[in-house]
Amino acid sequence: MPAISIDTPRLVMRRLTIWDTEDLLEYHSDPQVIKYIPWTQRSRTDVEQALTHYETASDQFEKEGDFWVLGWALKTTGKVVGQSNASLISKANRTADIGWATNRQFWRQGLALEASSYLLKKLFQHTNLHRVVANIDARNPESAALAVKLGMRREAQFRQSVFTKGEWCDMWQYAILRDDALK
Ligand SMILES: CC(C)(COP(=O)(O)OP(=O)(O)OC[C@H]1O[C@@H](n2cnc3c(N)ncnc32)[C@H](O)[C@@H]1OP(=O)(O)O)[C@@H](O)C(=O)NCCC(=O)NCCS
């Protein structure tokens, strides 16, 4: 597959680079944005390290562990206002995991829905994935509502399955199958 970039009505979803540090810092350092994701509140140095890791992302989506991180650059200004993460968690079961985060200044503008629906389409159309899951902290119903809007179904609640930020958390698993997504 060629270098990943996805065009949506309002966004260019693209690989992130060191030039995006300022934009990422805005939401990677925001306690409300990171509350239910595993990141700690990030400093500029932490964001630079994250970006170095993102640069190791593969254009392919074939080997277990292959991952994409796509920033959402607004077409109007070029500002990166959120990101999608996707990783191949099982090659045998053709299953990927996805996640999302939006800069709080841009919440409730439909950007996470727009980005994630185009990402799902891209994943199912350009890879042989069978199933895509989103693992969502059960204290994060806003994120779960987004998953439902994407056509995902809550298939499980795992009790105290993740120890994060000093406490055990219940996790919901939402999922969508290829046949449902491409209907
Ligand atoms: C979850 C999150 C990504 C949503 O981003 P967003 O860009 O504001 O989402 P959208 O505007 O595209 O909303 C899409 C749908 O999600 C749901 N939703 C999003 N925010 C919501 C909120 N505060 N309350 C209730 N539902 C919400 C709604 O169903 C919404 O559709 P609607 O506006 O037509 O009702 C954002 O709140 C966020 O960044 N949270 C912190 C990071 C995070 O928790 N990521 C998920 C880890 S699993």
The ligand as an SDF file (V2000), in Angstrom:
LIG
                    3D

 48 50  0  0  0  0  0  0  0  0999 V2000
  -14.3490   10.8270   22.2910 C   0  0  0  0  0  0  0  0  0  0  0  0
  -13.8510   11.9800   21.4310 C   0  0  0  0  0  0  0  0  0  0  0  0
  -12.7060   11.5040   20.5550 C   0  0  0  0  0  0  0  0  0  0  0  0
  -14.9980   12.4920   20.5640 C   0  0  0  0  0  0  0  0  0  0  0  0
  -14.4330   13.4870   19.6990 O   0  0  0  0  0  0  0  0  0  0  0  0
  -15.3370   14.5630   18.9540 P   0  0  0  0  0  0  0  0  0  0  0  0
  -14.5150   15.0570   17.8030 O   0  0  0  0  0  0  0  0  0  0  0  0
  -15.8370   15.5500   19.9160 O   0  0  0  0  0  0  0  0  0  0  0  0
  -16.5300   13.6520   18.4500 O   0  0  0  0  0  0  0  0  0  0  0  0
  -17.6260   14.0080   17.3440 P   0  0  0  0  0  0  0  0  0  0  0  0
  -17.9520   15.4640   17.3940 O   0  0  0  0  0  0  0  0  0  0  0  0
  -17.1950   13.4220   16.0420 O   0  0  0  0  0  0  0  0  0  0  0  0
  -18.8810   13.2130   17.8980 O   0  0  0  0  0  0  0  0  0  0  0  0
  -19.3740   12.0510   17.2920 C   0  0  0  0  0  0  0  0  0  0  0  0
  -20.3750   11.4100   18.2100 C   0  0  0  0  0  0  0  0  0  0  0  0
  -19.7260   10.9490   19.4040 O   0  0  0  0  0  0  0  0  0  0  0  0
  -20.6150   11.1130   20.5190 C   0  0  0  0  0  0  0  0  0  0  0  0
  -20.0690   12.0920   21.4550 N   0  0  0  0  0  0  0  0  0  0  0  0
  -18.8990   12.7720   21.3040 C   0  0  0  0  0  0  0  0  0  0  0  0
  -18.7290   13.5900   22.3880 N   0  0  0  0  0  0  0  0  0  0  0  0
  -19.7750   13.3930   23.2050 C   0  0  0  0  0  0  0  0  0  0  0  0
  -20.1490   13.9320   24.4710 C   0  0  0  0  0  0  0  0  0  0  0  0
  -19.3980   14.8460   25.1120 N   0  0  0  0  0  0  0  0  0  0  0  0
  -21.3040   13.5060   25.0420 N   0  0  0  0  0  0  0  0  0  0  0  0
  -22.0740   12.5890   24.4300 C   0  0  0  0  0  0  0  0  0  0  0  0
  -21.7780   12.0380   23.2110 N   0  0  0  0  0  0  0  0  0  0  0  0
  -20.6420   12.4320   22.6220 C   0  0  0  0  0  0  0  0  0  0  0  0
  -21.9290   11.6040   19.9450 C   0  0  0  0  0  0  0  0  0  0  0  0
  -22.7030   10.4800   19.5850 O   0  0  0  0  0  0  0  0  0  0  0  0
  -21.4450   12.3450   18.7300 C   0  0  0  0  0  0  0  0  0  0  0  0
  -22.4130   12.5190   17.7400 O   0  0  0  0  0  0  0  0  0  0  0  0
  -23.4140   13.8050   17.8330 P   0  0  0  0  0  0  0  0  0  0  0  0
  -22.5680   15.0050   18.0440 O   0  0  0  0  0  0  0  0  0  0  0  0
  -24.1190   13.7830   16.4940 O   0  0  0  0  0  0  0  0  0  0  0  0
  -24.3230   13.5350   18.9970 O   0  0  0  0  0  0  0  0  0  0  0  0
  -13.3800   13.1730   22.3170 C   0  0  0  0  0  0  0  0  0  0  0  0
  -14.3440   13.4110   23.3110 O   0  0  0  0  0  0  0  0  0  0  0  0
  -12.0340   12.9650   22.9450 C   0  0  0  0  0  0  0  0  0  0  0  0
  -11.0020   13.2950   22.3830 O   0  0  0  0  0  0  0  0  0  0  0  0
  -12.0100   12.4140   24.1670 N   0  0  0  0  0  0  0  0  0  0  0  0
  -10.7460   12.2120   24.8640 C   0  0  0  0  0  0  0  0  0  0  0  0
   -9.9090   11.1240   24.2290 C   0  0  0  0  0  0  0  0  0  0  0  0
  -10.5460    9.7710   24.3800 C   0  0  0  0  0  0  0  0  0  0  0  0
  -11.1390    9.4740   25.4150 O   0  0  0  0  0  0  0  0  0  0  0  0
  -10.4120    8.9530   23.3400 N   0  0  0  0  0  0  0  0  0  0  0  0
  -11.0270    7.6540   23.2930 C   0  0  0  0  0  0  0  0  0  0  0  0
  -10.2280    6.6310   23.9370 C   0  0  0  0  0  0  0  0  0  0  0  0
  -11.0790    5.0540   23.7630 S   0  0  0  0  0  0  0  0  0  0  0  0
  1  2  1  0
  2  3  1  0
  2  4  1  0
  2 36  1  0
  4  5  1  0
  5  6  1  0
  6  7  2  0
  6  8  1  0
  6  9  1  0
  9 10  1  0
 10 11  2  0
 10 12  1  0
 10 13  1  0
 13 14  1  0
 14 15  1  0
 15 16  1  0
 15 30  1  0
 16 17  1  0
 17 18  1  0
 17 28  1  0
 18 19  1  0
 18 27  1  0
 19 20  2  0
 20 21  1  0
 21 22  1  0
 21 27  2  0
 22 23  1  0
 22 24  2  0
 24 25  1  0
 25 26  2  0
 26 27  1  0
 28 29  1  0
 28 30  1  0
 30 31  1  0
 31 32  1  0
 32 33  2  0
 32 34  1  0
 32 35  1  0
 36 37  1  0
 36 38  1  0
 38 39  2  0
 38 40  1  0
 40 41  1  0
 41 42  1  0
 42 43  1  0
 43 44  2  0
 43 45  1  0
 45 46  1  0
 46 47  1  0
 47 48  1  0
M  END
$$$$
